[in-house]
Amino acid sequence: MDWLSTRPIAHRGLHSEGVPENTPAAARVAIDAGYPVECDVRLTADGVAVVHHDPTLERLTGDDRLVSETPWADLRGLSVLDTDQTVPRLVDLLDIVDGQVPLLVELKATGRPGRLEAVVAGILDEYDGSFAVQSFNPLTVRWFRRHRPSWPRGQLLWEVEPREWSGFEDRFPVVWIGQPDFLAVEQSALPSDSLSCRRGQLPVLAWTVRTDAELERVSPHVDNVIFEDISP
C-alpha cells in the first residue's frame, strides 16, 4: 500500500485533448510517465464491468442511455469524444496496465452493495499487479472489508466539516462504517483541522488537483494527490 503515498495518481488516466479519460490511451500515457492510474467502474445492463465515470454515456459518446441500461454489445463500439478510443472493460484495462503501475479502482456504487462489488472482486482476484479499491459508498467499502479484507480500501469524501463532537468517527460516520485503509478528500475541503488527527494513522489523498496553486495549497496537508491537467 506504500504506493498510495509515494507517487501522484493520474485521475482517469493521464488524459488530455485527443486522449479521453478512462480510455486505453489515457492509461498508456500514464504508464509511460510512471503514474498510477485511477479509474471508475460501472456495470452494463448485462453485468459487464466497464471503465466509465458518468451514469450516462452522453457526455463522452453522445449516446443518451444509462450505462446500467446498455448491454456491452451496444456499448463496446461507441467512440469516445470522436476519437479512435472506446469504453474499455475493466479486464481490458487490467491487460493494458499489467502491473506496470498501480491501479486505483473507484466503484461507482449506490445503495446496498452486491453485484458490482462481486464482479469487480472476481476480476481483481485474477490480477497480479498492485491495486486498491475506493468508493463514496461506505457500504461498498465495508463489503470489501468483509469479503476481501487484505485489499487496500479507501473512503472518498466530499467535505470534512468540523463538528462539536469528540472523535473522528463521530464526525464522519461513513468512516466508521467502512473502516477504510485510506481517505480521499475533495481538494477544496483542504486544509482541514478535522483531518489533522488522522495524518500518520491513515494516508490522506486529495482529489482532484487540477492546478499548481491547488497542489501547493493541499500538499502540506495530505500524503498524496489524485491529479489531472498538471504534472506534479
C-alpha positions as CSV (number, residue, x, y, z in Angstrom):
1,M,0.0,0.0,0.0
2,D,3.1,2.3,0.1
3,W,2.4,3.5,-3.4
4,L,-0.7,5.3,-2.3
5,S,1.7,7.8,-0.6
6,T,4.7,7.9,-2.9
7,R,3.6,8.7,-6.5
8,P,0.8,11.1,-7.7
9,I,-2.1,9.3,-9.2
10,A,-3.4,10.2,-12.6
11,H,-7.2,10.8,-12.5
12,R,-9.0,8.6,-15.0
13,G,-5.6,8.1,-16.6
14,L,-3.3,10.8,-18.0
15,H,-5.9,12.3,-20.3
16,S,-5.7,15.4,-22.4
17,E,-7.1,16.8,-25.7
18,G,-7.3,13.8,-28.1
19,V,-6.7,11.3,-25.2
20,P,-10.0,10.9,-23.5
21,E,-10.4,10.0,-19.8
22,N,-10.8,6.4,-18.7
23,T,-9.6,5.0,-22.0
24,P,-6.8,2.7,-23.0
25,A,-4.9,5.6,-24.5
26,A,-5.1,7.6,-21.2
27,A,-3.8,4.5,-19.3
28,R,-0.9,4.0,-21.7
29,V,0.2,7.7,-21.4
30,A,0.1,7.4,-17.6
31,I,2.1,4.2,-17.7
32,D,4.7,5.8,-19.9
33,A,5.0,8.7,-17.4
34,G,5.2,6.3,-14.4
35,Y,2.0,7.4,-12.8
36,P,-0.5,5.1,-11.0
37,V,-3.9,5.1,-12.8
38,E,-7.2,5.9,-11.2
39,C,-10.3,4.6,-12.9
40,D,-14.1,4.4,-12.5
41,V,-16.1,1.2,-12.8
42,R,-19.8,0.6,-13.5
43,L,-21.8,-2.4,-14.7
44,T,-23.6,-2.6,-18.0
45,A,-27.1,-4.0,-18.3
46,D,-25.7,-7.5,-18.8
47,G,-23.3,-7.3,-15.9
48,V,-20.0,-6.4,-17.7
49,A,-17.7,-4.2,-15.6
50,V,-16.7,-1.2,-17.8
51,V,-14.4,1.8,-17.1
52,H,-16.7,4.8,-17.3
53,H,-17.3,7.7,-14.9
54,D,-20.8,9.1,-15.6
55,P,-24.1,7.3,-15.1
56,T,-25.0,8.0,-18.7
57,L,-22.9,7.7,-21.9
58,E,-23.9,11.1,-23.3
59,R,-21.0,13.4,-22.3
60,L,-18.4,11.1,-23.8
61,T,-20.1,9.2,-26.6
62,G,-23.3,11.2,-27.4
63,D,-25.5,8.2,-26.6
64,D,-28.1,9.3,-24.0
65,R,-28.6,5.9,-22.4
66,L,-27.6,4.9,-18.9
67,V,-24.6,2.6,-18.7
68,S,-26.7,0.3,-16.5
69,E,-29.3,0.0,-19.2
70,T,-27.0,-0.6,-22.1
71,P,-25.7,-4.0,-23.0
72,W,-22.0,-4.4,-23.6
73,A,-22.6,-5.3,-27.3
74,D,-24.1,-1.9,-27.8
75,L,-21.6,0.0,-25.8
76,R,-18.3,-1.6,-27.0
77,G,-18.1,0.2,-30.3
78,L,-19.1,3.7,-29.2
79,S,-16.4,6.3,-30.0
80,V,-15.3,8.4,-27.0
81,L,-15.2,12.1,-27.9
82,D,-14.9,11.4,-31.6
83,T,-11.6,9.6,-31.2
84,D,-10.5,6.1,-32.0
85,Q,-10.9,5.2,-28.3
86,T,-13.8,3.2,-27.0
87,V,-15.1,2.5,-23.5
88,P,-13.0,-0.4,-22.2
89,R,-14.0,-3.3,-19.9
90,L,-12.2,-3.5,-16.6
91,V,-10.4,-6.6,-17.8
92,D,-9.2,-4.8,-20.9
93,L,-7.7,-2.0,-18.7
94,L,-6.0,-4.6,-16.5
95,D,-4.5,-6.3,-19.6
96,I,-3.0,-2.9,-20.6
97,V,-1.7,-1.9,-17.2
98,D,-0.4,-5.4,-16.4
99,G,1.3,-4.5,-13.2
100,Q,3.4,-1.8,-14.8
101,V,2.0,0.9,-12.4
102,P,-0.5,0.6,-9.5
103,L,-4.2,0.9,-10.2
104,L,-6.8,2.7,-8.0
105,V,-10.3,1.4,-8.8
106,E,-13.3,3.5,-7.9
107,L,-16.6,1.6,-7.7
108,K,-19.4,3.9,-8.8
109,A,-21.9,2.3,-6.4
110,T,-25.0,3.5,-4.7
111,G,-27.3,1.7,-2.3
112,R,-26.7,-1.7,-0.9
113,P,-23.7,-3.5,-2.3
114,G,-23.6,-6.8,-4.0
115,R,-23.5,-7.2,-7.8
116,L,-20.9,-4.6,-8.8
117,E,-18.6,-5.4,-5.9
118,A,-18.8,-9.1,-6.6
119,V,-18.0,-8.7,-10.3
120,V,-15.1,-6.3,-9.6
121,A,-13.7,-8.6,-6.9
122,G,-13.9,-11.6,-9.2
123,I,-11.9,-9.8,-11.9
124,L,-9.3,-8.4,-9.5
125,D,-8.8,-11.8,-7.9
126,E,-7.1,-12.8,-11.2
127,Y,-4.9,-9.7,-11.4
128,D,-1.3,-9.8,-10.2
129,G,-0.5,-6.1,-10.2
130,S,-0.8,-3.6,-7.3
131,F,-4.2,-2.1,-6.8
132,A,-6.6,-0.5,-4.3
133,V,-10.3,0.0,-4.3
134,Q,-12.3,3.0,-3.2
135,S,-15.8,4.4,-3.2
136,F,-18.1,7.2,-2.0
137,N,-20.4,4.5,-0.7
138,P,-19.4,3.3,2.8
139,L,-21.4,0.2,2.3
140,T,-19.1,-0.7,-0.6
141,V,-16.0,-0.1,1.5
142,R,-17.5,-2.3,4.2
143,W,-18.3,-5.0,1.6
144,F,-14.6,-5.2,0.7
145,R,-13.6,-5.2,4.4
146,R,-15.7,-8.2,4.9
147,H,-15.1,-10.1,1.6
148,R,-11.5,-9.0,0.7
149,P,-10.0,-7.9,4.0
150,S,-6.4,-7.9,2.7
151,W,-7.2,-5.4,-0.1
152,P,-6.4,-1.7,0.5
153,R,-9.7,0.1,0.5
154,G,-10.4,3.8,0.6
155,Q,-13.3,6.1,1.6
156,L,-14.0,9.0,-0.7
157,L,-15.2,12.2,1.0
158,W,-16.7,15.3,-0.5
159,E,-16.1,17.5,2.6
160,V,-14.7,17.5,6.0
161,E,-16.7,19.9,8.1
162,P,-15.6,20.4,11.7
163,R,-18.2,19.4,14.3
164,E,-18.5,19.8,18.0
165,W,-18.2,16.0,18.5
166,S,-15.5,14.1,20.3
167,G,-13.9,11.8,17.8
168,F,-13.1,11.5,14.1
169,E,-15.6,8.6,13.6
170,D,-18.3,10.7,15.2
171,R,-17.7,13.5,12.7
172,F,-17.6,11.0,9.8
173,P,-19.8,8.0,10.4
174,V,-19.0,6.8,6.9
175,V,-15.5,6.2,8.1
176,W,-16.8,4.1,11.0
177,I,-19.0,2.0,8.6
178,G,-16.3,1.1,6.1
179,Q,-13.2,1.3,8.4
180,P,-11.0,2.2,5.4
181,D,-7.3,1.9,5.0
182,F,-7.0,5.4,3.4
183,L,-9.1,8.5,2.8
184,A,-9.5,10.5,-0.4
185,V,-10.9,14.0,0.2
186,E,-12.1,16.6,-2.3
187,Q,-9.3,19.2,-2.6
188,S,-11.4,22.3,-1.9
189,A,-12.2,20.9,1.6
190,L,-8.5,21.2,2.5
191,P,-6.7,22.2,4.7
192,S,-8.9,20.8,7.4
193,D,-8.3,20.6,11.2
194,S,-10.8,17.7,11.3
195,L,-8.4,15.6,9.3
196,S,-5.2,16.6,11.1
197,C,-5.8,13.9,13.8
198,R,-5.8,11.2,11.0
199,R,-2.4,12.1,9.5
200,G,0.0,9.3,10.4
201,Q,-2.8,6.9,11.1
202,L,-4.4,6.7,7.6
203,P,-3.0,8.0,4.4
204,V,-4.9,11.0,3.2
205,L,-5.2,11.8,-0.6
206,A,-6.6,14.9,-2.2
207,W,-8.8,14.8,-5.3
208,T,-8.9,16.2,-8.0
209,V,-6.0,18.5,-8.0
210,R,-6.0,20.5,-11.3
211,T,-3.7,23.5,-10.9
212,D,-0.3,24.2,-9.4
213,A,-1.9,26.5,-6.9
214,E,-4.2,23.7,-5.7
215,L,-1.2,21.4,-5.4
216,E,0.8,23.9,-3.4
217,R,-2.2,24.5,-1.0
218,V,-3.0,20.9,-0.3
219,S,0.4,19.2,-0.4
220,P,1.4,20.1,3.2
221,H,-1.9,18.5,4.5
222,V,-2.1,15.2,2.5
223,D,0.1,12.2,1.8
224,N,-0.6,12.2,-2.0
225,V,-2.8,13.7,-4.7
226,I,-5.0,12.4,-7.5
227,F,-4.5,14.9,-10.3
228,E,-5.2,16.0,-13.9
229,D,-4.1,18.9,-16.1
230,I,-0.8,19.3,-14.3
231,S,2.5,17.5,-14.0
232,P,3.1,17.1,-10.2
